[in-house]
């Protein structure tokens, strides 16, 4: 088995076929234990949970739609290993994933080191740093340099993607806020560490996790639920005291709940006050779409009666 001891953890809602592909991708002898926290229709995946695997599969059966924070924290509570690799069910695990734990061993001040995503031939990351301008949270990044750690590059960021090996000590100091069901939980995790702990984070560009996003209609309706997303953002802003969240630029990719703002030209970025106004308009549009969807659903119910 790998040394140091590392476990794999994934929170599942549905997407059974993607979970199967993830489990089948786990490299031999890399993980002794894989924790699956399931808050969907668990019986749909019984054949996977009863299947023989080259690792111990530990099922954590959660109440329906308990949420990502609840699921990941349940994994942390069950964790006995020194490190936890956190992924989503639509990821696959690369054969060199052990590099992340070796880099953490070499850099004890780091609480987590991620890989990057390989999606349809494109490398995605969403890595960035966090800044504050008044009561606005800024998600931005500039030029970066890589250090060589354990024979591989390491680039430091405040926020790294959700294909990350985390130190158990880091998670025991601050894990996930269980008030989140969909949206903002990952940003909240890194803002919490940025504001309240001394742990540092980074990414290793040499470790690429295949990513096959998407799901069925149940998954899409839950993941893209505008009311849930708006509620999560409202809770996030109130919790941290931010009037707005503005994304300027991410390192490798822009697929985020906060779409990066366009740059006027190479020398003049969008001012923070203007970025905040743009985000206000985006939020207003989401509220209108959520209200329209709710009214449409109520109308269909009345017509069926």
matplotlib code that plots the C-alpha trace (Angstrom):
import matplotlib.pyplot as plt

x = [0.0, 1.0, 3.1, 1.9, -1.6, -4.1, -7.8, -10.1, -13.5, -16.4, -19.9, -22.6, -26.2, -26.9, -24.9, -24.3, -22.5, -20.0, -19.4, -18.6, -16.1, -14.5, -14.1, -12.8, -10.2, -8.6, -5.0, -4.0, -2.3, -2.8, -5.7, -6.5, -9.9, -12.5, -15.2, -18.5, -21.0, -24.3, -27.3, -29.3, -31.2, -28.6, -30.3, -29.6, -25.9, -26.2, -24.5, -21.4, -21.4, -21.6, -19.0, -15.5, -12.9, -9.1, -9.7, -12.1, -15.2, -16.8, -20.4, -21.8, -25.5, -26.9, -30.4, -31.7, -30.1, -28.2, -25.7, -22.1, -20.9, -22.7, -21.3, -17.7, -17.7, -19.1, -16.1, -13.7, -15.3, -14.7, -11.2, -8.3, -5.7, -3.2, -4.5, -7.7, -8.0, -11.4, -13.0, -16.5, -18.2, -17.6, -13.8, -11.4, -8.2, -4.8, -2.1, 0.3, -2.1, 0.3, 2.5, 0.1, 0.6, 4.4, 4.4, 2.4, 5.0, 7.7, 5.9, 4.3, 2.9, 0.5, -2.9, -3.8, -2.4, -4.6, -4.2, -5.9, -8.8, -8.6, -11.9, -12.5, -8.8, -8.6, -6.8, -9.0, -8.2, -10.1, -7.1, -6.9, -6.1, -8.5, -8.5, -10.8, -11.7, -14.0, -16.9, -16.3, -14.5, -12.2, -11.3, -8.3, -4.8, -1.8, 1.5, 2.7, 5.9, 6.3, 8.6, 9.9, 8.7, 9.1, 10.3, 7.1, 6.0, 3.9, 2.1, 0.6, -3.0, -5.6, -8.2, -7.6, -10.0, -11.9, -9.4, -7.3, -5.4, -5.9, -4.0, -6.2, -4.8, -6.1, -9.6, -9.8, -9.0, -11.6, -13.7, -17.0, -19.9, -23.0, -25.4, -24.5, -26.4, -25.5, -23.1, -20.4, -19.4, -15.9, -15.3, -16.5, -13.9, -11.0, -12.2, -12.5, -8.8, -7.7, -9.2, -8.9, -5.9, -2.3, -2.6, -1.4, -2.7, -1.4, -1.7, 0.5, 0.0, 1.5, -1.4, -4.4, -7.8, -10.1, -13.4, -16.6, -19.2, -23.0, -25.7, -29.3, -32.3, -32.6, -28.9, -29.2, -32.4, -30.7, -27.3, -28.6, -31.5, -31.5, -33.3, -30.6, -27.8, -29.2, -29.8, -26.2, -24.8, -27.0, -25.8, -22.2, -22.3, -24.0, -21.7, -18.5, -19.9, -19.5, -21.8, -20.7, -18.3, -16.4, -14.3, -11.7, -9.5, -8.9, -5.8, -6.9, -10.6, -13.7, -16.3, -17.4, -20.6, -18.8, -18.2, -15.0, -15.7, -14.4, -11.2, -11.7, -8.1, -4.8, -4.2, -7.6, -9.4, -13.1, -13.2, -14.4, -17.5, -18.6, -17.9, -20.1, -22.9, -22.7, -22.9, -26.0, -27.6, -26.7, -28.2, -31.4, -31.7, -31.3, -34.0, -36.4, -35.7, -36.2, -39.5, -40.7, -39.8, -41.7, -44.8, -44.7, -44.5, -47.5, -49.5, -48.9, -50.0, -53.3, -54.0, -53.5, -56.1]
y = [0.0, 3.6, 5.2, 7.6, 6.2, 7.9, 7.2, 8.2, 9.9, 10.8, 12.1, 10.7, 11.8, 9.7, 9.2, 5.5, 4.8, 7.6, 6.3, 2.9, 4.4, 6.3, 3.1, 1.1, 3.8, 3.7, 2.6, -0.8, -0.5, 3.3, 3.3, 0.9, 2.4, 4.3, 6.1, 6.7, 9.0, 8.5, 10.8, 9.7, 6.5, 4.2, 1.1, 2.0, 1.4, -1.8, -3.8, -1.5, -1.5, -5.3, -5.9, -7.1, -4.3, -4.3, -1.8, -1.7, 0.2, 1.9, 3.0, 5.9, 5.9, 9.5, 11.0, 11.9, 15.2, 15.8, 17.8, 17.9, 19.4, 16.7, 14.0, 15.1, 15.7, 12.2, 10.9, 13.0, 11.5, 8.0, 8.7, 6.9, 7.6, 10.6, 12.0, 12.1, 12.5, 14.2, 13.7, 13.9, 10.9, 12.2, 12.1, 9.3, 8.8, 9.0, 6.5, 9.1, 10.5, 9.4, 12.4, 14.7, 12.9, 12.8, 16.6, 17.0, 14.9, 17.2, 20.5, 20.1, 23.7, 22.7, 21.5, 20.3, 19.9, 19.2, 18.0, 19.5, 18.3, 16.8, 17.4, 16.7, 17.1, 20.5, 21.0, 22.8, 24.2, 27.2, 27.8, 31.3, 33.5, 35.4, 39.2, 41.7, 45.2, 46.7, 44.4, 42.6, 39.2, 39.1, 35.8, 36.5, 35.3, 36.6, 35.3, 32.2, 30.3, 26.6, 25.1, 21.5, 19.4, 15.6, 15.7, 17.4, 21.1, 22.7, 26.1, 27.8, 29.1, 30.0, 28.0, 24.7, 22.3, 19.6, 16.8, 17.4, 15.4, 17.0, 16.5, 15.0, 17.6, 20.4, 18.9, 18.4, 22.1, 23.2, 21.0, 21.8, 23.9, 21.6, 24.4, 24.1, 21.6, 22.9, 25.7, 27.7, 24.9, 24.6, 28.3, 28.5, 25.9, 27.8, 31.2, 29.7, 28.5, 31.8, 33.8, 31.5, 29.1, 29.0, 26.1, 26.7, 25.1, 24.4, 22.4, 20.0, 20.4, 17.0, 15.1, 15.1, 13.7, 12.8, 14.6, 13.5, 16.1, 15.9, 13.5, 12.6, 14.8, 14.3, 15.3, 18.3, 19.6, 19.3, 20.6, 23.6, 24.5, 28.3, 28.6, 26.4, 28.3, 31.6, 30.5, 29.2, 32.5, 34.5, 32.4, 32.7, 36.5, 36.8, 34.4, 36.2, 39.7, 40.2, 42.5, 40.6, 38.1, 39.1, 36.7, 38.4, 35.6, 31.9, 29.8, 27.3, 27.4, 29.4, 26.9, 28.2, 29.4, 32.8, 33.4, 35.5, 39.0, 40.0, 42.2, 45.5, 45.3, 44.0, 47.1, 48.0, 45.4, 45.7, 47.9, 46.2, 48.4, 47.7, 44.0, 44.0, 45.7, 43.1, 40.3, 42.0, 41.9, 38.2, 37.4, 39.3, 37.3, 34.0, 35.1, 35.9, 32.5, 30.7, 32.5, 31.8, 28.1, 27.9, 29.6, 27.3, 24.3, 25.5, 26.2, 22.7, 21.2, 23.2, 22.2, 18.5, 18.9]
z = [0.0, -0.4, 2.2, 3.7, 4.3, 2.0, 1.5, -1.3, -0.5, -2.7, -2.0, -4.3, -5.1, -8.2, -11.4, -10.8, -14.0, -13.3, -9.8, -11.3, -13.7, -10.8, -8.7, -11.6, -12.2, -8.7, -9.2, -7.7, -4.3, -4.1, -1.6, 1.1, 1.8, -0.4, 1.5, -0.4, 1.3, -0.5, 0.0, -3.0, -3.8, -2.3, -3.4, -7.0, -6.3, -4.3, -7.0, -6.7, -2.9, -2.8, -5.5, -4.7, -5.1, -4.5, -1.7, 1.3, 0.2, 3.2, 2.5, 4.5, 4.0, 4.5, 4.6, 1.1, -0.3, 3.0, 1.0, 0.2, 3.5, 5.5, 3.2, 3.2, 7.0, 7.5, 5.5, 7.7, 10.8, 9.5, 8.3, 10.0, 7.3, 7.4, 4.0, 2.1, -1.7, -2.3, -5.7, -7.3, -8.9, -12.4, -11.9, -12.6, -10.6, -12.5, -11.9, -10.5, -7.9, -5.1, -6.1, -4.2, -0.9, -1.5, -2.0, 1.2, 3.0, 1.7, 2.5, 5.9, 5.8, 3.0, 4.1, 0.6, -2.9, -5.9, -9.4, -12.4, -14.6, -18.1, -19.8, -23.5, -24.2, -22.3, -19.0, -16.5, -13.1, -11.8, -9.5, -8.1, -5.1, -2.8, -2.2, -0.5, -1.7, 0.8, 1.2, -2.1, -2.3, -5.3, -7.0, -9.2, -10.1, -11.8, -13.0, -11.1, -10.7, -9.9, -7.3, -7.8, -4.8, -4.7, -8.3, -9.6, -10.0, -7.3, -7.8, -4.7, -4.8, -2.2, -4.1, -5.9, -7.7, -6.2, -7.0, -4.0, -1.4, 2.0, 5.3, 8.0, 10.5, 8.1, 7.9, 11.7, 12.1, 9.5, 7.3, 5.4, 6.4, 6.5, 5.7, 2.1, -0.1, -3.6, -4.5, -2.6, -0.3, -2.0, -2.0, 1.6, 2.6, 1.1, 2.4, 5.9, 5.7, 4.1, 6.9, 9.9, 9.6, 8.5, 6.0, 2.5, -0.7, -4.1, -7.3, -9.1, -12.9, -13.6, -12.0, -14.3, -13.3, -16.2, -15.8, -17.5, -16.3, -16.6, -15.4, -15.8, -15.4, -11.6, -11.2, -13.5, -11.9, -8.4, -9.4, -11.4, -9.1, -9.1, -5.8, -4.1, -5.7, -4.7, -1.2, -1.0, -2.2, 0.2, 3.1, 2.0, 1.7, 5.1, 6.8, 5.6, 5.4, 1.7, -0.3, -3.5, -5.0, -8.2, -10.3, -12.4, -13.7, -13.0, -13.9, -16.5, -17.1, -16.3, -15.5, -12.2, -10.5, -10.6, -14.3, -14.7, -16.0, -19.3, -19.5, -21.3, -22.6, -21.4, -19.3, -17.9, -15.9, -14.9, -11.8, -8.6, -8.2, -11.8, -11.4, -8.3, -10.2, -13.0, -10.4, -8.9, -12.3, -12.7, -9.3, -10.2, -13.4, -11.4, -8.9, -11.8, -13.5, -10.1, -9.6, -13.1, -12.8, -9.5, -10.9, -14.0, -11.7, -9.7, -12.8, -14.1, -10.8, -10.9, -14.5, -13.7, -11.0]

ax = plt.figure().add_subplot(projection="3d")
ax.plot(x, y, z, "-o")
ax.set_aspect("equal")
plt.show()
